[in-house]
Amino acid sequence: MNLEIYVLGVVGSPRPKSNTSILVKEALDAAGKLPDVKTGIYTIANKKIAACIGCLQCISKRKCIIKDDFNDFYSKFMNADGIIIGAPVYAMSVPSKLKACIERLSNSIFARAISLQKFPRLCKVVGVITQGNRRYGGAEIVQQYLVDTFTALKCVVVSADFPDSYIGVGGCTYGDSEAGSIMKDQKAIELSRNLGIRVAEMARIIKSGLFQLKDQLPDEYFIELG
C-alpha cells in the first residue's frame, strides 16, 4: 500500500526573504526525498491576513467571512498531512500576522465543530521551527506557544532529535538579521532536516493507520473541513 503524503511548510515571517524560510525549506527538502512524499510551501509575507474580529459568522457560514488571503491558507492547511511551521521570535512571541492566521484557523475549526456538534480529530503531524538573533532570546517560548496551539487542535506534534530539540528546532543568527545569516547555525540546519523527515515519517504512519482502521474508528477522524 503506497499512500502519498503531502507536507506543507508554513513560513511565518513577514519578511519576503527570511532566515525562517531557509530553515523551513531545509526541512521540506529532506522530507521530499522520502518515497511518496510531496511538499509545498506557504509564506505569509506579502499576504493580506487581518486579525480575527470575533464575529462568530464562521459558525453559520462554515468559513471565515473576512475577505483576504486567509481562506487560501486554510485550504492548504486542511489538505496537508504534515505541517512544518516556522516563525521568528517577535517580542517573545510569533509575528502578528502569523498570530492572526493561527487565531482564525483555530476559530474556524472550532466553529465548524460547533456546527457539526463533533470536534474533528485532525491527526495532522506538526513540526515547529523558530529562529532569532540570540540563542536564549525566547525561541522555546515561541515553540511552546505553537506546540500548545496545534495540540489543542488535535494535531500530533513531533520534534527533531533529543536532546538538541526537545519540542522544536531553535535556530540562532548570533545578532545578525541579514537574510542567509542562519547558515552560521549548522546545528539548526541539521535539526531542521531531521524534523522534516520526522514529520513525513509520522504522517505516513498515521495516514496508513487511519486507512487500516477506518471501519473501527469514530467519524471524528474523517470529518472533511475543507
C-alpha positions in Angstrom: 0.0 0.0 0.0 1.5 3.3 -1.1 -0.3 6.4 0.4 1.0 9.7 -0.9 1.9 12.2 1.9 1.7 16.0 1.4 3.8 18.1 3.8 3.2 21.8 3.8 5.8 24.3 5.0 4.4 27.5 6.6 6.9 30.4 6.7 5.5 32.7 9.4 8.0 35.6 8.9 6.7 38.9 7.4 10.0 39.3 5.6 9.9 38.1 1.9 13.5 36.9 2.3 13.9 35.5 5.7 16.1 33.2 7.7 13.0 31.4 8.8 12.2 30.4 5.2 15.7 28.9 4.9 15.1 26.5 7.8 11.6 25.6 6.6 12.9 24.9 3.1 15.7 22.7 4.5 13.1 20.7 6.4 10.9 20.4 3.3 13.8 19.4 1.1 14.7 16.5 3.5 11.0 15.4 3.7 10.6 15.5 -0.1 13.5 13.0 -0.6 11.4 10.3 1.1 9.3 8.0 -1.1 5.7 9.1 -1.9 6.2 12.5 -0.1 5.1 15.7 -1.9 5.8 19.1 -0.4 4.6 22.7 -0.8 5.3 26.0 0.9 3.1 28.9 2.1 4.7 32.2 3.0 2.7 34.8 4.9 4.9 37.7 3.7 3.1 39.9 1.3 -0.2 38.2 2.1 -3.2 40.1 3.4 -4.4 38.5 6.7 -6.5 40.5 9.1 -7.0 39.9 12.7 -10.0 37.8 13.9 -12.8 40.1 14.9 -14.8 37.5 16.9 -18.0 37.9 14.8 -18.8 34.2 15.0 -20.1 34.2 11.5 -17.9 31.2 10.7 -20.3 29.1 12.7 -23.2 29.6 10.3 -21.2 30.3 7.1 -18.7 27.4 7.8 -15.8 29.6 6.8 -14.3 32.9 7.8 -16.2 35.8 6.2 -13.3 38.3 6.1 -12.2 38.8 2.5 -8.5 38.4 2.4 -5.9 35.7 1.9 -6.7 33.6 5.0 -9.1 31.1 3.3 -6.3 30.1 0.8 -4.1 29.3 3.8 -7.0 27.4 5.5 -7.5 25.3 2.4 -3.8 24.5 2.1 -3.6 23.6 5.8 -6.6 21.3 5.6 -5.2 19.5 2.6 -1.9 18.7 4.2 -1.0 15.5 6.1 2.0 17.2 7.7 2.8 20.8 8.6 6.2 22.3 9.3 5.6 25.8 10.7 8.5 28.2 11.1 8.4 31.5 13.0 10.9 34.1 14.0 10.9 35.4 17.6 9.0 38.7 17.8 8.6 40.2 21.2 8.7 36.8 22.9 6.0 35.5 20.6 5.2 35.0 16.9 4.8 37.8 14.4 1.3 39.5 14.5 0.3 38.3 11.0 1.1 34.7 11.9 -0.8 35.1 15.2 -3.8 36.4 13.3 -3.6 33.4 10.9 -3.4 30.9 13.7 -6.3 32.5 15.6 -8.6 32.5 12.6 -7.5 28.9 11.8 -8.4 27.8 15.4 -11.7 29.7 15.5 -12.7 28.4 12.0 -12.1 24.8 13.2 -13.9 25.3 16.5 -16.8 27.0 14.7 -17.1 24.0 12.3 -17.0 21.7 15.3 -19.9 23.6 16.9 -22.0 23.4 13.7 -21.3 19.7 13.4 -21.6 19.0 17.2 -18.4 17.0 16.8 -14.8 18.0 17.3 -12.7 16.8 14.4 -9.6 14.8 15.3 -7.3 16.2 12.7 -4.2 14.0 13.4 -2.1 16.2 11.2 1.6 15.9 12.1 3.2 19.2 13.0 6.8 20.2 13.5 7.9 23.6 14.8 10.9 25.7 13.9 11.8 29.0 15.4 14.8 31.4 14.9 16.0 34.5 16.5 19.0 36.8 17.0 20.1 35.3 20.3 20.5 31.7 21.5 18.5 32.4 24.6 16.1 35.0 23.2 12.7 33.4 23.5 12.9 30.5 21.0 11.5 27.9 23.3 8.7 30.2 24.5 7.6 30.6 20.8 8.0 26.9 20.3 5.8 26.2 23.3 3.0 28.5 22.1 3.0 26.7 18.7 3.1 23.3 20.3 0.2 24.1 22.6 -1.9 25.6 19.8 -1.6 22.7 17.5 -2.0 20.2 20.3 -5.3 21.9 21.2 -6.4 21.4 17.5 -5.9 17.7 17.9 -2.7 17.6 15.8 0.3 15.4 16.6 3.4 17.4 17.3 6.8 15.8 16.8 10.3 17.2 17.4 13.6 16.6 15.7 16.4 14.9 17.8 16.7 14.6 21.5 18.5 16.2 23.3 19.1 19.1 20.8 15.4 19.5 20.0 13.1 18.9 22.9 9.9 20.4 21.4 11.1 22.1 18.2 14.1 23.4 16.3 15.6 26.7 17.6 17.9 28.5 15.2 20.1 31.5 16.1 21.7 34.1 13.8 24.0 35.4 16.6 22.9 39.0 16.3 22.9 39.2 12.5 19.5 39.9 11.0 20.5 39.7 7.3 18.9 37.0 5.2 21.2 34.0 5.0 22.8 34.6 8.3 21.1 31.5 9.8 23.6 29.4 7.8 26.0 30.1 10.6 24.0 27.8 12.7 24.7 24.5 11.1 23.1 22.6 14.0 19.8 24.3 13.2 20.1 23.3 9.6 20.8 19.7 10.6 17.9 19.6 13.0 15.5 21.2 10.5 16.3 18.5 8.0 15.7 15.8 10.7 12.5 17.5 11.7 11.3 17.3 8.0 12.0 13.6 7.9 10.2 13.0 11.3 7.1 14.9 10.2 6.9 13.0 6.9 7.5 9.6 8.5 5.0 10.2 11.3 2.4 11.5 8.7 2.8 8.3 6.8 2.4 6.1 9.9 -0.8 8.0 10.9 -2.3 8.0 7.4 -1.6 4.3 7.0 -3.1 3.6 10.4 -6.3 5.6 9.6 -6.6 3.7 6.3 -6.3 0.4 8.0 -8.6 1.2 10.9 -11.2 3.3 9.0 -14.0 0.8 9.8 -13.2 0.8 13.5 -12.7 4.5 14.3 -15.3 7.1 15.0 -16.4 9.7 12.4 -14.4 12.4 14.1 -11.2 11.2 12.5 -12.7 11.6 9.0 -14.6 14.8 9.1 -14.0 17.0 6.0 -13.3 20.6 6.9 -12.1 21.9 3.6 
